[in-house]
Amino acid sequence: MKKIVLAVMTTISGLVMLFSYRTSTQNVANTTPEATDSGSTRSDAGTTTTAPSATASAGSTGSAPSSGGDGAYTGGAVETRWGTVQVEITVENGKITSADAVQFPNDNPRDQQINAYAVPALNAEVVKAQSASIDAVSGATVTSNGYLESLQSAIDAAHLG
Amino acid sequence: MPTQVTVVTDRQQDVPRRAFVAQIMGLPVSIHVRGPQALRPGVAAAVEAAFSELRADEAMFSTWLPDSPVRRISDGRDRLVDAHPRIRHVAALCELAGHRTGGSFAAWLPGPDGRQCFDPTGLVKGWAVEQAFTALLADLCKLGPHDALVCAGGDIAVACNRTDTPGWVVAVEDPRNRSHTLRSLELRTGTVATSGTAARGTHIVDPATGTAADGLQSATVIGPKLTWADVYATAAFVKGAAALPWIATLPDHAGILVGTDGTVSTISGIKPGAHATRGSSLASTG
């Protein structure tokens, strides 16, 4: 159990460090508002997110939460080409179960346009994991050879004309 | 047939519904249509036109056909600058995908001889299906209000033009047991794409290292456009655990990641008007 808690702590600290790094980078880059639209900012976000994965940065507790228990933890501000966001992670039973952006500037028409598509609330709209009335199954690419064994073929078969 | 899901056929009995399946680009492509003409020849013709469009894209973009235009570019026999506008458009989208994913997606990869080869396959499937589906919706509109769904090898786009139907229920496969599903969501419009190794084994290469990505079992991305949901799902799979915070910064997109240890993580994406709740503790989500 102790091992698990430590793993969680290091995971969280990894995330926190990841965000802290981005924040400090951003403080330099954010001298002009236009920076949010520039390619350099975009690649900045890309670089930091492809940095060694959060779970790999074990060995340092950094600014990790003092208790390694369940709960929600908010990272530092992340500058994206769409504006500033903060990512909040939720830890349940020692595992990160969700990541949500918790801040987003929504005070200009462009942002509202970007957000015109409503992201489905995964938790609220989850039907049943084994729902009977499924219309399609998203999974790793099924080849033609694998089709007959796929769930999708069973669904299709029920509606073929 | 090894399936755990009972398919209910009596749902929406009053709205005719029909499924069509074709094998294109090495993939099973399923199209479902709900609406007054679903069982009539007009809808069948519209669906066949969509399949034809996909076959035309296959002929143009296949890297397997020895003389396809894209294969000729990949082999160095033809130049990209001289290519058909559709191919140059796809090449430009691939460039954009590289930028938007921080380099986790690339259409130029070193071939067996070390030379950089053009292979837009990772983007073409989603893009081609999105194009064909958009054209299908326009055709169906002429026949009355219809809902439609396309599933191409596990990547899905849906649309509803009726008001008396429920949304389409899209399930996400469990990569550990492919006859089970992990989550289901009801969508009236939108797309769902999954990248993973469950169906074809290790085949997704990290452009940064040239080696096969293995940080996740599967990555699913939900968003408005199939081209981008598909690209982002591939990029997320390449990023591995780092995909979790990355997807959260993509507006209009949500995600479901399955880690190598089986942990399922959901990413709700940026919510309009959401504000920081630093330090607060959210209630657990089931």
Contacts between the chains, C-beta under 8 A, distances in Angstrom:
chain1	res1	chain2	res2	distance
A	15	B	245	6.4
A	18	B	242	7.9
A	18	B	245	6.8
A	19	B	245	7.4
A	39	B	99	6.6
A	42	B	99	6.1
A	42	B	100	7.2
A	42	B	102	7.9
A	43	B	99	6.8
A	43	B	102	6.4
A	45	B	102	6.7
A	45	B	246	8.0
A	45	B	249	6.5
A	46	B	99	7.6
A	46	B	100	7.9
A	46	B	101	6.6
A	46	B	102	1.7
A	46	B	103	6.2
A	46	B	104	7.6
A	47	B	102	6.0
A	49	B	102	6.0
A	49	B	239	6.6
A	49	B	242	5.3
A	49	B	243	7.8
A	49	B	245	6.3
A	49	B	246	4.0
A	49	B	249	7.7
A	50	B	102	5.1
A	50	B	103	6.6
A	50	B	104	6.3
A	50	B	208	7.0
A	50	B	239	5.9
A	50	B	242	6.1
A	50	B	246	8.0
A	51	B	242	7.0
A	52	B	242	7.9
A	53	B	215	6.4
A	53	B	239	7.5
A	53	B	240	5.3
A	53	B	241	3.9
A	53	B	242	4.3
A	54	B	241	5.8
A	54	B	242	6.4
A	54	B	244	7.4
A	54	B	245	7.3
A	55	B	241	4.7
A	56	B	241	7.5
A	70	B	284	6.9
A	71	B	281	4.6
A	71	B	282	7.7
A	72	B	277	7.7
A	72	B	280	6.8
A	72	B	281	5.3
A	72	B	282	4.2
A	74	B	276	6.8
A	74	B	277	6.9
A	74	B	278	4.7
A	74	B	279	6.9
A	75	B	245	7.0
A	78	B	245	7.4
A	78	B	249	5.7
A	80	B	249	4.7
A	82	B	249	7.9
A	82	B	251	5.1
A	82	B	270	7.5
A	85	B	248	7.2
A	85	B	249	5.3
A	85	B	270	5.9
A	86	B	276	5.4
A	86	B	278	7.4
A	87	B	245	4.7
A	87	B	248	4.6
A	87	B	249	6.9
A	88	B	277	6.9
A	88	B	282	7.4
A	89	B	244	7.4
A	89	B	245	7.7
A	90	B	282	6.1
A	90	B	284	7.3
A	90	B	285	6.5
A	92	B	284	5.6
A	92	B	285	7.8
A	95	B	263	4.8
A	96	B	244	6.6
A	96	B	263	7.3
A	96	B	265	5.8
A	97	B	263	7.4
A	97	B	264	7.1
A	97	B	265	5.8
A	97	B	266	7.0
A	97	B	285	7.1
A	98	B	265	6.1
A	98	B	266	4.8
A	98	B	267	6.7
A	98	B	268	6.9
A	98	B	285	6.3
A	99	B	244	4.7
A	99	B	245	5.7
A	99	B	247	7.3
A	99	B	248	4.4
A	99	B	265	6.7
A	99	B	267	4.8
A	100	B	248	6.2
A	100	B	267	7.0
A	100	B	268	4.6
A	100	B	269	7.8
A	100	B	271	7.5
A	100	B	274	7.8
A	101	B	248	4.7
A	101	B	249	6.3
A	101	B	268	7.6
A	101	B	269	6.5
A	101	B	270	4.1
A	101	B	271	6.9
A	101	B	274	6.6
A	102	B	274	5.5
A	102	B	275	7.0
A	102	B	276	5.2
A	102	B	277	5.7
A	103	B	274	6.4
A	103	B	275	5.9
A	103	B	276	4.2
A	104	B	251	7.4
A	104	B	270	4.7
A	104	B	271	7.1
A	104	B	272	6.9
A	104	B	273	7.5
A	104	B	274	5.7
A	106	B	272	5.3
A	106	B	273	4.9
A	111	B	272	7.6
A	112	B	272	7.1
A	114	B	251	4.8
A	114	B	252	6.6
A	115	B	251	6.1
A	115	B	252	6.6
A	115	B	270	7.2
A	115	B	272	3.9
A	116	B	252	7.8
A	117	B	190	7.1
A	117	B	223	7.2
A	117	B	224	4.0
A	117	B	252	4.5
A	119	B	222	7.1
A	119	B	223	7.8
A	119	B	252	6.0
A	119	B	253	6.6
A	119	B	254	4.7
A	119	B	268	6.4
A	119	B	269	4.1
A	119	B	270	7.5
A	119	B	271	6.9
A	120	B	185	5.2
A	120	B	186	7.7
A	120	B	187	6.3
A	120	B	190	7.1
A	120	B	222	6.2
A	120	B	254	6.2
A	121	B	268	6.4
A	122	B	183	6.7
A	122	B	185	6.5
A	122	B	222	7.8
A	122	B	254	5.7
A	122	B	256	6.9
A	122	B	266	4.6
A	122	B	267	8.0
A	122	B	268	5.9
A	123	B	266	6.7
A	123	B	268	7.6
A	123	B	285	4.8
A	123	B	286	7.2
A	125	B	185	5.0
A	125	B	186	5.7
A	126	B	183	5.4
A	126	B	184	6.4
A	126	B	185	6.5
A	127	B	169	6.1
A	127	B	184	4.1
A	127	B	185	7.2
A	127	B	186	6.5
A	128	B	184	6.8
A	129	B	180	7.7
A	129	B	181	6.1
A	129	B	182	6.3
A	129	B	183	6.5
A	129	B	184	7.0
A	130	B	4	6.8
A	130	B	5	7.0
A	130	B	180	7.0
A	130	B	181	6.6
A	131	B	5	8.0
A	131	B	169	6.2
A	131	B	171	6.5
A	131	B	181	7.3
A	131	B	184	4.6
A	132	B	5	6.8
A	132	B	6	4.9
A	132	B	7	7.4
A	132	B	8	5.1
A	133	B	8	5.0
A	133	B	11	5.5
A	133	B	169	5.6
A	134	B	5	6.1
A	134	B	7	7.7
A	134	B	169	5.2
A	134	B	170	7.5
A	134	B	171	4.4
A	134	B	181	6.9
A	134	B	184	6.2
A	135	B	32	6.6
A	135	B	149	5.9
A	135	B	158	7.7
A	135	B	168	4.5
A	135	B	169	5.0
A	135	B	170	6.6
A	136	B	30	7.3
A	136	B	32	7.6
A	136	B	149	5.7
A	136	B	151	4.4
A	136	B	156	4.8
A	136	B	158	7.4
A	136	B	168	6.6
A	136	B	169	7.8
A	136	B	170	5.1
A	136	B	171	7.3
A	136	B	192	7.9
A	137	B	151	7.3
A	137	B	154	7.0
A	137	B	170	7.6
A	137	B	171	5.0
A	137	B	172	7.6
A	137	B	173	5.3
A	137	B	181	6.5
A	138	B	151	7.7
A	138	B	154	5.5
A	138	B	155	6.8
A	138	B	156	5.3
A	138	B	170	5.9
A	138	B	171	7.1
A	138	B	172	5.2
A	138	B	173	6.5
A	138	B	192	4.3
A	138	B	193	6.7
A	138	B	194	4.5
A	138	B	220	5.9
A	139	B	154	4.3
A	139	B	172	7.2
A	139	B	173	3.2
A	139	B	175	7.3
A	139	B	178	6.5
A	139	B	194	5.2
A	139	B	196	7.0
A	139	B	198	6.5
A	139	B	199	6.6
A	139	B	218	7.3
A	140	B	154	6.2
A	140	B	173	7.3
A	140	B	175	6.5
A	140	B	194	5.9
A	140	B	195	6.8
A	140	B	196	3.5
A	140	B	197	6.2
A	140	B	198	4.3
A	140	B	199	4.2
A	140	B	200	6.8
A	140	B	218	5.9
A	141	B	27	7.0
A	141	B	153	4.5
A	141	B	154	5.5
A	141	B	155	7.6
A	141	B	195	7.8
A	141	B	199	5.5
A	141	B	200	6.0
A	142	B	27	7.0
A	142	B	28	6.1
A	142	B	153	4.8
A	142	B	154	5.2
A	142	B	199	5.2
A	143	B	26	5.8
A	143	B	27	6.8
A	143	B	28	8.0
A	143	B	153	7.1
A	143	B	199	6.8
A	143	B	200	6.4
A	144	B	23	4.4
A	144	B	26	5.6
A	144	B	27	6.4
A	144	B	28	5.8
A	146	B	199	5.8
A	147	B	21	7.9
A	147	B	23	7.5
A	147	B	28	3.8
A	148	B	1	7.4
A	149	B	1	7.1
A	149	B	2	6.4
A	150	B	28	7.3
A	150	B	178	7.6
A	151	B	3	5.7
A	151	B	5	5.7
A	151	B	171	7.6
A	151	B	173	7.0
A	151	B	178	7.6
A	151	B	179	6.5
A	151	B	181	7.3
A	152	B	28	6.9
A	152	B	30	5.9
A	152	B	151	5.6
A	152	B	154	7.5
A	153	B	1	7.5
A	153	B	21	7.8
A	153	B	28	7.2
A	154	B	1	6.0
A	154	B	3	4.8
A	154	B	5	6.6
A	154	B	7	5.7
A	155	B	5	7.7
A	155	B	7	5.5
A	155	B	19	7.7
A	155	B	30	7.9
A	156	B	19	4.5
A	156	B	21	5.3
A	156	B	30	4.9
A	156	B	32	7.7
A	157	B	7	7.6
A	157	B	19	8.0
A	158	B	7	4.3
A	158	B	9	4.8
A	158	B	19	7.7
A	159	B	9	7.4
A	159	B	17	5.6
A	159	B	18	6.0
A	159	B	19	3.7
A	159	B	32	6.2
A	160	B	18	7.4
A	160	B	19	5.2
A	160	B	20	7.7
A	160	B	21	7.1
A	161	B	18	4.5
A	161	B	19	7.5
A	161	B	20	7.6
A	161	B	39	6.3
A	161	B	44	7.6
